[in-house]
Amino acid sequence: MNQLHNRHTDTDFEIRFVNEFGVNNASTTHRAWHNVKYLIAGILFGILLVKSEVISWFRIQEMFRFQEFHMYGVIGSAVVVGMLSVRLIKYFNIRTVDGEKIEFQSKKFKKGNVIGGLIFGFGWALTGACPGPLFAQIGTGAAVVSVTLLSAVAGTWVYGFFHDRLPH
Amino acid sequence: MNDVFDRIRQPWPWYVAGPLIGLTVPLLLILGNKLFGISSSLRHICAACIPAKISFFNYNWKKEVWNLFFVAGIFFGGYVAAVFLTNDRPVTINENLREELAGYGIKNLSALVPSDLFHFEALFTLKGFLLIVVGGFLVGFGTRYAGGCTSGHAITGISMLQLPSIIATACFMIGGIIMANFVLPYILML
């Protein structure tokens, strides 16, 4: 396992460099069962997504038509709390449960932020879901959304296929 | 006690749900230096299942397996919320939107995902194909091209005061506003 890690060090750097979120910045390695804590965090997050109605196709339409404040309130207050948390982590130099320093890298602007952003916006309004809600919607029993999810995986794959030829 | 449980079964107001969603950012950082973001899971699925010698998918996805556990959790969370924390009332919806959608024949308000639009037979109609298949494709392609989605850019990125994330989030909104107001009505008429 460790050997595997070393062999991939360069590509690990690579995936961080292309403006990514949802990545692992930890240097401590754990056994696989440690991932259960992320499963539990995910369950709580999934419940939140459903009970806040963020996964509602109707709520997304209201947001893009400026008919209700709800979604703006959810995202806005999430950002405020996130921002305060990041400030506190930096100010008090809070460490991870493993005692690691929490690092924040800056992101570089790329054209994809605009082009990809617009494309995702189109998809968000059509499906009424961003990637997180897709998983939650399937969980609530909307089985056909698994087709939407597969299609999103396909979209990601096609992006990867054309990655070197697209403007960035 | 019953009163508390009854409250939980109602839809949660934004000022309760929003701050809790925001706390996911420090939670994942403190649990293990993980940067909150969900669309990356789609990339890890590609890397794990169909890397096809594409350099974009050749990285050590096993190191990112936490992200797949997290999205699996979201799926189970959706199940728990739908089975144990639900009420029988129709979904909350703005009156103008309700009237407009009724004009397109979308009247079933029993679920957060409208069953009039999203069902398996719909896949064989142009309307359903556009909403489900094309929509999903745009979500996957767009989020990866943009380098993140609502969780990564709008919440984590703006929390970290990253300009690219602010720009990306503005573009999500512009794209959504254009689609919902100027294109989607024609699709719903199909």
Interface residues (C-beta under 8 A of the other chain):
Chain A: L4 H5 H8 T11 D12 E14 I15 V18 N19 E20 F21 G22 V23 N24 N25 A26 S27 T28 H30 A32 H34 N35 V36 K37 Y38 L39 I40 A41 G42 I43 L44 F45 G46 I47 L48 L49 V50 K51 S52 E53 V54 I55 S56 W57 F58 R59 I60 Q61 E62 M63 F64 R65 Q67 E68 F69 H70 M71 G73 V74 I75 G76 S77 A78 V79 V80 V81 G82 M83 S85 V86 L88 I89 I94 R95 T96 V97 D98 E100 I102 E103 F104 S106 K107 K108 F109 K110 G112 N113 V114 I115 G116 G117 L118 I119 F120 G121 F122 G123 W124 A125 L126 T127 G128 A129 C130 P131 G132 L134 F135 A136 Q137 I138 G139 T140 G141 A142 A143 V144 V145 V147 T148 L149 L150 S151 A152 V153 A154 G155 T156 W157 V158 Y159 G160 F161 H163 D164 L166
Chain B: I8 P11 W12 P13 W14 Y15 V16 A17 G18 P19 L20 I21 G22 L23 T24 V25 P26 L27 L28 L29 I30 L31 G32 N33 K34 L35 F36 G37 I38 S39 S40 S41 L42 R43 I45 C46 I50 A52 I54 S55 F56 F57 N58 Y59 N60 K62 K63 E64 V65 W66 N67 F69 F70 V71 A72 G73 I74 F75 F76 G77 G78 Y79 V80 A81 A82 L85 V91 T92 I93 N94 N96 L97 L101 L109 A111 L112 V113 P114 L117 F118 H119 F120 A122 L123 L130 L131 I132 V133 V134 G135 G136 F137 L138 V139 G140 F141 G142 T143 R144 Y145 A146 G147 G148 C149 T150 S151 G152 H153 A154 I155 T156 G157 I158 S159 M160 L161 Q162 L163 P164 S165 I167 A168 T169 A170 C171 F172 M173 I174 G175 G176 I177 I178 M179 A180 N181 V183 L184 I187
